[in-house]
Amino acid sequence: MKGKKLKKVLIIGAGTMQIPVIEKCKELGYESIATDADKNAPGMQIADIALEINTLDKTATLDAAKKYKIDGIITTSDYPVRTVAYVCEQLGLKGLSEDAAKTCTNKYLLRENLSKHNIICPKYWKIKDLHEVTLIEKKLLYPLIVKPVDSSASRGVSKVSNYNQLETAVKEALVYSKSGDVIIEEFLEGPEYSVESLTQNGKTIVIAITEKTTDSSSSYFVEVRHIIPANITSREEKEVKSLVKKVIKSIGLNNCGTHTELKLTSKGPIIIEIGARLGGDYITSDLVPLSTDVNMLENIINISIGHKINTKITKRNYAGVQFVNSENYDSVKRHLEEISLKSGFVRSELKEYKKVELKSSLDRLGYYICTAKTRKKLLDLLNYKRNNL
């Protein structure tokens, strides 16, 4: 789908995860303008125009947007959505509002918004230092989740079961908090999922629900696998979609993609987080198109320039990504030799081995992506034999 004239799209961020959206812009015949604080970021090498600008620098980004007379602006990262919203409001471009961007990039503000609209959420407390913990300690019931209010990639997020662990977790979370605020919240029992949706001109369409797997033996919450579609009932699917649309409306999100994380609990689905951008971890760049044939990257680009999006699901396959870390590295390496030539194997990346604790998604050592007609066949491709078997 090519525009009648060369549209200019400003992409905030040029890291590895932004490469697919930069490539999609070029594929569509649009001019790609990428910004990043790192002039050597991989996306800077392939963009039509590369600008060395910090993704959080609203003023410099606005100046660049005016200079190049952009038609749209997007990001696939969390915090830069504030920059996107600012430029959209200043130039009258299609995109989310600054208020909505602030809510989605601050876990405490999100909890406050949910509470205001009578949407069930975990019990939560915001603190700035350990001294404040003693003031609320009698209200706390372990286990608890500790997280910076404004971090991404699961950095600084951990589960604690006693006060000593809480003290350590708060100190670590403060390191990753831009604002200096940490949120403590109750731990919710139940499987976790993420939801990919698109909102254009006030209409939200849920495209896919992703089944998430984390290491249950770890205190950290880094995903080790994603599968689409999620293995849930039609009733649960209906409840999830209804809740996501309700939350999007309550925040006032519009003309953007959203990535919502939630848990299915005994009380029904409960929102954990919502990002005003598409999901990372190859979910929207690979798994959604492989499973549904809906091109999420093309859609968010077209939302930004005011073109109509295509959300028609034309196939229903299974797709998954398995991540590699220090613990499963050798097993996965042997497994890849076995499945790399099989039908359904899509691609993989394996970095050089190093011993590192999996505390955030940045600690991963690779991944492989597969697709199949059935869930069983997909699991056959994803599952590897552990070292001790």
N, C-alpha and C positions, 0 to 999 in steps of 0.2 A: 504494500500500500504506500504509494509515494504521493507527497503533496504536490499541488500545482506549482508552488514556488518553494524555494529552498528555505525551510523552517530552521530556526536556530534554537537549540535546546541546551540550556546550561545545566550541567550535571555536577552536583556538589559532592566531592569525594572521588578519588581516582585509584583506590586500592584494588586488590584482587577481586573483591566482591562487586566492584563497580564496573569491571571490564565487560560483563555481559550486556549491561544497559548501554554502555558506550558503543559497543559493537552493534546493538540493535538499532540505535539511532542512525548509524552510518548505513546499515542495511536498508532502513526505511527511506533513505535519501535525505535525511535531515543533517544539518551541520551540528557536530558535537563539540561543545565547549566545556572542558573539564577543569575543575579547580581542586587543588590540594596543597597543603603546607609543604609536602614533600615533592620536590621537583622531579625526583626519580621514581615516584609511584608508578606502578606498571601501566595504569590507565592513561597516564600523561603521555606515554609513548605512542598511543594509538588514536587519541582524540584529534580532531581536526585542529582545535586550538587548545593549548594547555596553559593555564594560568596558575602561578605559584601564589595561592591565596589560602589562608587558613579557613577551613570549612565553617568555623564559628564566627568569622569576621563578617558581620552583616553589612557594615559600611562599604568595605572593599568589594564585597560581592555585589552589592547594589550598583556601585560605580561600574563594575565590569558588565553587569546586565544592561545598563544604560548605554555604555560604549558600543556593545555589540548588538544592541536592539533585539534582544532575545524574544522569542515567541512563547517559551515555556521554561520552567525550572523544576528539577526533581532531585531527589536523593534516595539512596537505598540504605542509608545509615540512620541511627536513632537521633542523636542530638542535633545534627545539621537540619532537621526539619524545622527548627526555629528560624534558621537562616532562610530557608525556602519560604516559610510563611511571611516573614518580614518583607522579602522582595516581592512576593505576590501581592501583598497589601499595598506596597508603595507604588507598584506599576499596574495594578489592576489585572493581574494575570490569574489564570485558573489555579486554584490551590487552596489549602487549608488556611484558617485564620490563625493569628498569633496566639489568641487565647486557647484555641484547641491544641496548638503545638505545645504550649507550655504544660497543659494538662497531661498530654501523652508522654512528655519527657521528664515528668516528675512523679514518682510513684506515690508520694504523699498527696499531691494535688489530685491524682487519679482516684485514690481512696476517698478523698473528701467529696469529689464529684459523684462517685457512686453512692455514697451515704446520703448526699443531698437529694438524689433522685430515687431513694429507697430501693437501690439495687444491692442485693446481698454481696458482701465482700468479707475478707478475713478481718478479725479484730486487729487494730494496728496502733502503734505509738511512734511518734517522731522524736528523735533525740539528737543532741549535738555533741555530747560527751558522756563518759561513763558515769559521771556524777548524777546525771539525770536518770540513769537506770535504777539507782537506789530509790528514787522517788516513786517509781511505778512497779517496783519488784513484786509487791504483794498482788498486783493485778496479773502478773505473768503466769502462764501455765505451759510448762514444757511438753513437747519440743516446740521450738520457735524458729522462725526464719529471720535472718538479719541481712539487710541489703542497703547499699547506698541508694539514695532516692533518685539518682540521676546517672547511673552507670549503664554500660551495655556489655554484650558478650559474656554475661554471667560473672563479670569481674566483681569480686567483693561480696558475693552472695553465698551464704552458707547456712546449714541447719545446726542448731545447738540443742543440747539436752540438759545442761546445767549452767550455773552461774559462771564457773571458770571458763567454759567454752564461750559463753555469751560475751565475757570480757574480751577474749581474744578476737572473736568475730567482729565486735564493734570497732576495735582498733583497726582491723583489716579493712572493714567497710569504709571507714573514714578516709583511708588512703585513696580510695577510688571515688570518693564523693566530690564533685565539682563545687557544690554549694556548702559542703561541710555538714550536711544533714544525713542521718541514717534512719531507716525505718525498721522497726521490730514488729513482726506480725505473727499471728498464730499459724501453725503448720496445718495444712488441709490434707486429710487422707483422701486418696483416690487417684486414678490414672490421669495423666496430663495430656492435653491436646493443644494444637494451635490451629487457627482459622485464618484463611486468606480470603479477603474480600475487596471489592472495588466499589467506590461511591462516586457517582457522577451526577451533578445537578440535583442533589438531594435523594437520589435513588441508590440503595445499597444492594449489591448482589454478592452472596457468599459463593465462592467458587470451589473451595476445597477445605476439608478438615483433615489435619495431619495428626497421626499417632506418634507421640514422642516417647523415647526411651532414654532414661538416665541411669547412671550406675547407682543402684540402690545401696551399695555398701559405702558410698562416699558421702561426705558431709556437704559436698558441693553439687551444683545442679547443672552440669554440662551435659548436653545431649550427646548420646553415642549412636543414635539411630533415629531416622524419620521414615514413616511409611504413609503413603496416600493410596486409597482412601483409608480413613481410620476404621478400626474394627468396632463399630458401635451400632446400636439398634436404630431403627427409623425414628422411634420416639425420642431417643437421645439426640439424634441429628436435628430433629425439629426444634427441640428445646435449645440446643446450642445456637442454631441459626437465629432464633427469635431473640435470645439474650444478646448476641453480638450486635444485631441491628439496633436493639434498644440502647445499648451502651454507646454506639456510634452516634445515635441521635442525641443522647444526653450530653455528649461532649461538644456536639456541633461540628463534627468532622464532615467535610465535603470536598469533592474533587481531589481524591487521593486514594491510594491503596492503604489497606490496614492489615496488620498482623496481630492477632489476638491470642493470648495464652490463657488457658483456663484449665480447671480440674473438674472432673465429674465426681461429685461427692454424694453422700447419702441425702443431702439437701438439694441435690440437683447441680447443674453447672454453676461454677463460681469463677468470676474473672480474676486472673492473677495480674496480667498486664495487657496493655494494648499499645501498639506502635503505629504511628501515622506514616507507615512506609511498608513496603512489601517484606515478606519474610526472607531471611538470609539462609545460610546452611544449604544452599542449592534447592530450597523448597520451591520458590517461585521461578527461578531461572531454569530449572530442570524437571523437578518432580511433578509440578502442576501441569506443564505442557505434555509430559510423557503420559500422565494419567488421564487428562481431560481434553487435551489439544487446545486449551485456552492459553493464549500467549500473554502472560501477565506483564512482561516488560514492554511489549508493544502497547498494551492498554494504558499503562501509567504514563508513557510518553505521549500518547494521544490525548489522555485526559488533560495533561499540562498545556497542550496547544489548542484545546477545545474541539478536537475531533471526536466523533462518535466511537465508542468502544465496541468490541465484539466479545461477548461473554458466552456464546453458544458452546455447550459441551457436546462434542461430536464423537468422543470415544470414552470408554470406561475401563481403563487398564489399571494395574497396580504398579507403583513405582516406589523405590526406596533408596536411601543413602545410608551407608554404614561408615562411621568414622574410625580412624586409626589413632591409637595412643601408645604409650610405652608398654602398657600391659598386654595388648593384643597384637603388637607389631609383627612378631615372628609368625604367629598363626595366620594373620591376614595376608602376609607376604606369600606364604605357601598356598593359601586359598586362592589368591589372585592368579597364580600360575595355572590353577585348575579351571577357573571359570572365565578367564579373560577371552577365550575363544568361543564361549557358549552363546547361544542366542539369548538375548535379554541383557547381556552385559553392555553397559553404555560407555563408561570410561572410569579412570581412576587416577589418583595422584598419590605418590608415596615419597615423603621427604626422608632425609637421612635420619637414622635412628638416634635418639637421645633420651636419656632418662629424665622425665619431668612429671611432676604430679599434675593431674588434670584438674586445674582450678578454674580455667576459663576456656572458651572455644579457641583462644589463641594458642593453647598448649597442645592442640591436636597435631598429629603427624601425617595426616592424609585422609583419604576417603575413597569409596567406590560407589558408583551408582548403577542400579539395575532396574529392569522393568519386566513385567510378565502379565499374562492374561488372568492368572489366578493368584490369590494370596499365598497358597502353598508353594507354587513355583517360584514366587518372588523370595519367600523365606529360604528356599533351597539355595538360591543364589547368594543371599545375604549372609546366611549362617556359616560361620567358620568354626573349626574344631580348636578348642583351647589347648594351650601348651601341655597341660597335665593329662590330656586324654590320649 
